Amino acid sequence: MEERFHMIENYLMIRMPKELDHHQAEILSEKADLLILREPVKNIVFDFEETRFMDSSGVGVVVGRYKKISCFGGKVYAVNADRQIKRIIQISGLKKVLNVIE
């Protein structure tokens, strides 16, 4: 697995990039989807520790993975989100599908 993706038990941990734009979002989505199909993924954790910018494509990454994993009864979490990322999560409505761990 690429260094951005780690499996810990049934959790797929995804370390988000510094800038999550259209290009990065497409790459992350493709790789995450492959892992969801190949590995015993039950839940997804997005780690925003490095992320300083996220546009609507980044929101789409989270929503898309939520749709896939929720079909299997899984949940989606966010960790290490700074004030700016938390604001984007709130404004975009992601808080409805994303469990933000403080």
C-alpha positions, 0 to 999 in steps of 0.5 A, spaced: 500 500 500 502 506 498 504 510 504 498 515 504 494 508 505 494 504 511 490 498 514 489 497 521 484 492 523 478 493 519 480 501 518 482 504 512 487 510 514 488 515 509 493 521 510 490 526 506 495 531 502 497 538 503 492 541 498 486 536 496 484 539 489 481 535 483 487 532 481 489 529 488 482 527 489 481 523 483 488 519 485 485 518 492 478 516 490 481 511 485 486 508 490 481 508 496 476 504 492 481 499 490 483 498 497 475 497 499 474 492 494 481 488 496 481 489 503 477 487 509 475 495 510 469 496 515 471 503 516 475 509 513 479 514 517 481 521 513 487 524 517 487 531 515 493 533 519 497 535 513 491 538 509 491 546 509 486 546 503 480 542 500 476 544 495 469 541 493 473 535 489 476 534 496 469 534 499 467 529 493 472 524 496 469 524 502 462 523 500 464 518 495 467 513 500 462 514 505 457 512 500 461 506 498 463 504 505 456 505 508 453 500 503 457 495 508 454 498 514 461 502 515 462 509 518 467 514 516 471 519 521 476 525 520 482 526 525 487 532 526 482 537 522 485 544 523 480 550 524 479 551 516 478 544 515 473 543 520 469 549 517 469 546 510 466 540 513 461 544 517 459 549 511 459 543 506 454 539 510 460 533 511 458 533 518 452 529 516 456 523 514 463 524 517 464 523 524 469 528 526 474 526 532 477 532 536 
